[in-house]
């Protein structure tokens, strides 16, 4: 893979980045120490405790607190602020100049779909990898890059997500806690990474769809 160091991770909501690429972040930030990462989340979900959990979770994965950025777009209604979403991403591109971007696939959640579309409109000169969120992932999602991770990386990802466990979460109909959600079960999170590891004959992996890979594999390019 080309030498990619400056990494931008984008999430529509608090918890998206942690679910989508948390073990990968821990691997490169804390074990390998070869990435400079900025995380950008478009919605705070109007909940101070959720924002606090998000900041604590990303810090647990190794993201410096000053490189965590949250914005105030309204959860589930981001289509009404499409231009604002693009402006946030465009500003991040111009100020951060990332080599690589992790962002949402176009899945069944309307906010994820919007973030995917606006990411594609913004990051032309970056390598772009899409992550899936199991609770809304489309069957058409086809991973092409598998990041091998270890039990140690998974343990940190689980510890990061645990910051959300007692918090209330709404599905638009009723309110429960994260801990009660099927996708939040420890065995579900580990099981997905174990399944994705099969493709690489490894114990565990996080999988991404490659949209664009920019590098210089030929001398002089």
N, C-alpha and C positions, 0 to 999 in steps of 0.2 A: 504494500500500500504506500502511496506517496506520503511524504513527511508532513502530517497535519497536526498542528500544535494549538492554534487558536480556535476554540470550540464554542459555539453558541447553542444552547439547549432551549427549546421553546415549548411552552405548555399553554394550553387554553386556560386551565384551572390549576389551583394547588393540588398536588398529588400526581398530576400527569407525568411529569418528568421522572419522578421517583419510580412509578410503576413501569414506565416505558424504557428507561435506561439507567436505573439506579445502580445496579451491580457493575455496569460498564463504567459509570462515573467513579465509583469507589476504586475499581481496578486501576484506572489511569491517573486519578488524583492522589490516592493514598499509597497504593502499592508500587506502581510504576513511576509516578510523579513526572509524567511527560506531557501533560496537557495544561493549558491555561484556559479555564472555563468560566463563561458567564451564563447565567440562567435568567430567562425572561418569561414571566407568566402574565397573561393578559387580563386575568380576572382575580380579584381578591375574594370573590364570592360574598362580599359585604359582611364578612365575619372575621373579627379581629383574632379570635382563637384559631381559626383555620389558617390565617396568614402567619400567625406565630408558629403553628405546627409546620407549615411549609418551610419557613426560614430555618427552623431547627433541623428538619429532615435533610434539607440540602446541605446545611453545615455539617451534619453527621456524615454525609457522603464525601465531604472534603471540599465543598464549594466555599470560597471565602465569603463572609457575610456581605462585604462591600460589592460583590459581583452577583448579587441576587436582586432582581428588579421585578416589581409587581405593578400592575396597572389596574384601572377601575372599570373596564368594560363589563357589561352586565351578563352574568352567566345565563346561558340558554337564549340570549337575545343579541349575540354579537353581530348577527347579520344586519341589525339596525345601525351598527357602528363600523361597517366594513372599511370605510375610508380611514377611520381612526385606527383600526387594526393595522392596516397597511402602513400608515405613518409611523406607528410604533416600531414595526419591523424594519422599515426603511431607515429610521434613525439608528436602530441597533446595527444595521449593516454598515452605515456610513461611519459610525463612531468606533465600532469594534473591529470591523474588517476581518471577520472570521475566515479561517481556512475551511472549516467544516461546520455544518448545521445539522442538529437532530431536531426533527419536528414531527407533527402528527401525520399519520396516513389519513386518507379520505375515508372515514368510517361512518357509522350510523349516527354519531352525535353531531348535531348541527354546528356546534362551536368548533369541534375538531375538524370538520370539513372546511369551514371557513379559514381556519389557521393553515391548513394544508394549501388551500388555493392561494392565499396571500403570501405564503412562504414561497410558492412556485413563482409568483409574480415578482418577488424581491431578490432572491439569492441566486442570480445567474452565474456569478463567478466563484461560487463556493461548491465544495463537495456536499451533497445533501443526502442524508439518511432518514428514512421514515420509521418511526416506531409505532407499534400497535398497542392499544389498551384492551385487555381481554374482555371487559364488560361491553364494549361497543365495536369490537373489531369486525371488519367485513370479511366474509369468506374469500374474497378475491385478493386479500393481502398475501403477497408472495415474498417471503424473505429471501435475500440473496447474500447478505453478509451476516455471519454468525460470530459474535464476540464470545470467545470462551471465557467463562468466569469460574471462580472457585467457591467452595463452601464459605470461605472467609468473606468473599465479596457479597455473597447472598446473606450472610449473617448481618452485615452492616446495612444492606438494603432493608431487611426485615426490621432492624432496630430503627432505621429512619422512618419507615411507614408506621411504626408503633406510636409515633407522636400523634397520629391521627385517630388512633383506635377509639378513644372515649368520646370523640366529637360527634355532634349530630350531623346528619346528612339527609337531604331531601331528594326524592326522585320526582318531585312535582305533584305527587299525590299524597304521600305520607312521609313522616320523618322517622328515621331510625338512627343508629350509630354506625360508624364505619365497621366496628367489630361484628355487627350483625349481617354485614353484606357478604354474600357467597364469594365474591371475587377477592375479599380481604382475608380469607382463610389462609393460614400459613401453608397448608398443604397445596392449596390452589396456586399460590405464588411460586413455591418451589417446584411443583409439578410441571408448570408451564416451562420453566427453565430447563428441567430435566428432559422434557419432550423435545425442546429445541436443540438440546445438546446431542440428541441421537444423530442428527444430520451430519455432525462433525466427529462422530465416534468419541465424544467427550462426555463428561458427566453432566455439565451444565453449560448453557449459553443463553445470551440475549440475542434476538434476531431482528434484523432491520432490512427494509427494502432500500436498495440503492437507486436513487433517482439520477444522481450525477456524481461522477468521480473525476476530479480534476487533478492532474499531476504532470510530471515530466519523466515518463518512463524511457524516453529516447534522449540520449545525450544531446544537449544543445537546445532542447525545447523549453 
